[in-house]
Amino acid sequence: MVSWVSMVPEGPNFLQTSQIKRECQYRAVSLRLVFKLTIQSKVEMRY
C-alpha cells in the first residue's frame, strides 16, 4: 500500500490517492465500530 502511494506522482493523481486513503481510513474505522458493537451485543446476550 505504501509503495503504491509513493509511486504515484504529485498533482491530480496525488489528490485522488489522498481521497482514497481517507476513504480507506473511514471504512476501517466504521468496520472496527461495527465489529465492537457486534462483540458487545454477543457478550450482552450471553449474560
C-alpha positions as a Markdown table, in Angstrom:
| # | Residue | x | y | z |
|---|---|---|---|---|
| 1 | Met | 0.0 | 0.0 | 0.0 |
| 2 | Val | 2.7 | 2.5 | 1.0 |
| 3 | Ser | 4.9 | 1.7 | -2.1 |
| 4 | Trp | 1.8 | 2.2 | -4.4 |
| 5 | Val | 1.2 | 5.6 | -2.9 |
| 6 | Ser | 4.8 | 6.7 | -3.1 |
| 7 | Met | 4.9 | 5.6 | -6.8 |
| 8 | Val | 2.1 | 7.9 | -7.8 |
| 9 | Pro | 3.3 | 11.4 | -9.0 |
| 10 | Glu | 2.1 | 14.5 | -7.3 |
| 11 | Gly | -0.7 | 16.5 | -8.9 |
| 12 | Pro | -4.3 | 15.5 | -9.7 |
| 13 | Asn | -3.3 | 11.9 | -9.0 |
| 14 | Phe | -1.9 | 12.8 | -5.6 |
| 15 | Leu | -5.2 | 14.4 | -4.6 |
| 16 | Gln | -7.0 | 11.3 | -5.8 |
| 17 | Thr | -4.8 | 9.0 | -3.7 |
| 18 | Ser | -5.2 | 11.1 | -0.6 |
| 19 | Gln | -9.0 | 10.9 | -1.1 |
| 20 | Ile | -8.8 | 7.1 | -1.5 |
| 21 | Lys | -6.6 | 6.9 | 1.6 |
| 22 | Arg | -9.2 | 8.9 | 3.6 |
| 23 | Glu | -12.0 | 6.6 | 2.3 |
| 24 | Cys | -10.0 | 3.6 | 3.3 |
| 25 | Gln | -9.4 | 5.0 | 6.8 |
| 26 | Tyr | -13.1 | 5.8 | 7.2 |
| 27 | Arg | -14.1 | 2.3 | 6.1 |
| 28 | Ala | -11.5 | 0.8 | 8.5 |
| 29 | Val | -12.9 | 2.9 | 11.4 |
| 30 | Ser | -16.5 | 2.1 | 10.6 |
| 31 | Leu | -15.7 | -1.6 | 10.3 |
| 32 | Arg | -14.0 | -1.5 | 13.7 |
| 33 | Leu | -17.0 | 0.2 | 15.2 |
| 34 | Val | -19.4 | -2.4 | 13.8 |
| 35 | Phe | -17.1 | -5.2 | 15.0 |
| 36 | Lys | -17.0 | -3.7 | 18.5 |
| 37 | Leu | -20.8 | -3.4 | 18.6 |
| 38 | Thr | -21.4 | -6.9 | 17.4 |
| 39 | Ile | -19.0 | -8.3 | 20.1 |
| 40 | Gln | -20.7 | -6.2 | 22.8 |
| 41 | Ser | -24.2 | -7.4 | 21.7 |
| 42 | Lys | -23.0 | -11.0 | 21.7 |
| 43 | Val | -21.5 | -10.6 | 25.2 |
| 44 | Glu | -24.7 | -9.0 | 26.5 |
| 45 | Met | -26.8 | -11.8 | 25.0 |
| 46 | Arg | -24.6 | -14.4 | 26.8 |
| 47 | Tyr | -25.4 | -13.0 | 30.3 |
